[in-house]
Amino acid sequence: VNRISLPTIAGTIWPPDHLSPERAAIFRDLQRIVLPEDQHPPPSTKACRRVPVGEEVTLARTLLDKMMAQLIPESGFSRCRDLNLLVRGWFCVTHKGSNLRLIFDR
């Protein structure tokens, strides 16, 4: 976790301020691009989870402190067709010498 390149505090923007009017309208109403369940693609493979289990809580707290993550209730999680939670994971790749770039796999 100590080698991951992270900002002091994450930057935030409101995407519609930087999108074309057409794309901003879609962003404001994402439900209009959600496919009906019978048209969903087959479930994907499991997310890549390569951060050691013993370091996940430290990483999560660090991301929360830097405003790079937000806690949401379980009811807000995406679910697979079988209603199981759609699990995501973190992994890192080499970035700038001995530092690592954190990737969130969904």
N, C-alpha and C positions, 0 to 999 in steps of 0.2 A: 504494500500500500504506500510506503514511503517513496517509492520510485515513480509513482504515477504523476504525470504532469497535470496539475489542476490549478485553476485560477484562485486568487484570494477569495473573490466573490464572483459568482457567475453573472454575466450580463443578461439583461432581459430586454425583449422588444415585444411590441404588439404586432404580430405578423401582418394583419391587414394594412398597416401603415407602410408596408414595403412590398405589397403585392399589387398586381394589376387589379382593376375593379372586378373583373370576372373571377379571378382566383380568390380575392378577398371575400366575395359573396359566398363562394364554396366553403371557405374557412369558417365563416360565421354560421354556416348551416351544414355541418359535416354529415348529418343524417341523410342528406339528399344523395350522397355517394355510397351509402351502405347498401350492399347487395341483400336481397331477400335470402333468408337462411338456406333455401333449397338451391341457391346459386353460389354458395360459399365454396371456395376451393377445398380440396381434401386437407386434413390436418398436416401441418408441416412437421419436420423433424424436431426433436427436442432442442431447446435453446442451448447454446454453448455456455457452460458455467465453469470457468477456469480460475476464479479467485478462490484461494483456499478457504474452506468453510470457517476456519478459525479467524479469518480476517474479514469476513463478510459484514459483521456488525460494525467493526471499526470503519470500513469503507462506507457503509450506509450512513453512519453518523457524520463522517467527514463530508459526504455529499450533501447531507441536510444542512450542516453548518455553513457550507459554501453556496447555499441556495441553488444547488444543481439537482436537487431531488425534492420531492414533496410526498408526505404520507397521504394515502387515500384509503378510504374504507374498503374492505374486501368486496362490498357490493359494487364498487366502481371498477373492479378488475374485468378484463375481457375473459370470456369463457370459450372453450371449445364446444363443438356440437354435442359432445357427451356431457356438457355442463361442468367438466373439470376446469380449474383455473388454467388460463394460458400462461404458462411459466416462462419467465425470461431470465437472462443471465448476463454476467459480466465476464469479459476477458480482456487481455492487454496484448498489444503488439509493441515492438521496439519503436522508440521515438526519440530523436535527438540524443544520441550518445547512449548513456546508461538509463535514461528515463523511459517510461512506458506511456503509451496512449491508451486510455480506457475506452472500451467499446461496449455498448449496451446492446445485446443481441435479443431481438424480439421475434 
